[in-house]
Amino acid sequence: MKISIGTIPDNELKEKYESEKTLEFGKYFTDRMFKTDFSNGKWENPRITKYGPLALEPSAIALQYGQTIFEGQKAYRTKDGKLNLFRPALNIKRFNNSAKRMAMPEIAPDIYFDALKTLLDLERDWAPKNVGSALYIRPTMIGTQGRLGVVPSNAYLFYIILSPVGPYFPEGFKPIKIWVSEQYIRAAPGGTGFAKTGGNYAASLLIGQEALEKGYSQVLWLDAIHKKYVEEVGAMNIFFVYNDTLYTAPLDSGTILPGLTRASVIQMAKDFGYSIKEEALSMDEIVDGIKNGSLQECFGAGTAASIAPVGCLRYQGKEHIINDFQIGDITQKIYDQLIGIQYSTIEDPYEWIVSV
Ligand SMILES: Cc1ncc(COP(=O)(O)O)c(C=O)c1O
């Protein structure tokens, strides 16, 4: 695939962010973006252009019916200036699974990967240097055909944008407070929960905003049928530690995003010698575990937030405090190993890193 690379006059290049310390998540974008169009059954015109607005029909199917998918990855800058991608093949695979569910065309892994590598190479100076900061990567596909009527689009745009980011939560690696959603649900069996599609997130905005206003960083979703079993958090999968066993929700209902951080935590925890149970846990069991002290730790896991210790769950009008609102030993151990691998400060025994 030959990618055409447009030039940007020097006076149109952006000022870089002032300081890495004030890098708010998702606020800044680099100078360039990758684009390719799908029409007549194939992807064509791969190009890198200046980052900027898209021209879309007001009737575009993405805008009217939400035919959109995306991925979230990071490039981590190492001490020797390389950019580390973490298990990028899994992102490509999940992107194509999302595409299938949303009746969209798949994209060949080599197009996706070539596009990403070429763009990162041009934008490498934008990658922050601090551990905990990174260049966030947002591959996206949207249905661009302009027409009303609920049918899949016959034309698509695939693009990649890059955003230099600091920690996802302003508090950094510190315990967060989570609001358990008792009224709203995120995904039901047979729906689109396992796909990374805009509508899943649109449905979470109202309660997410309410939770934030009340001082909670994220919402914890329960299953749609019983409103009882824990599924995942707004932008993370979630783990509960009881007596050195890690519990996380199983993926088989298709209602949970299969996180690649989740898969990596499972692998690392097994190798540390902990037991893993991918089992449905009810909120009642969790509250009991907090009360009787058997629930030792809780943490979220996702690309954006990495590992996020959870210090409080708000459920049925009460705040349930976990591990005295302290970071647990197992959470810390997993965080250290994950971050160490991602920034190449420790050896990567799994060959998860692909350097660009
Ligand atoms: C709803 C949801 N769950 C879980 C995750 C974690 O997935 P990953 O570890 O692949 O970033 C994300 C982040 O993309 C998410 O949006």
The ligand as a Gaussian input file, in Angstrom:
#p B3LYP/6-31G(d) Opt

LIG

0 1
 C      -16.065000      -0.231000      27.962000
 C      -14.622000      -0.576000      28.051000
 N      -14.264000      -1.661000      28.754000
 C      -12.978000      -2.047000      28.857000
 C      -11.965000      -1.319000      28.252000
 C      -10.537000      -1.783000      28.362000
 O      -10.075000      -2.311000      27.154000
 P       -8.525000      -2.263000      26.795000
 O       -7.817000      -2.900000      27.905000
 O       -8.400000      -3.034000      25.535000
 O       -8.162000      -0.835000      26.635000
 C      -12.292000      -0.179000      27.525000
 C      -11.249000       0.598000      26.878000
 O      -11.116000       0.586000      25.708000
 C      -13.653000       0.203000      27.407000
 O      -13.994000       1.285000      26.703000

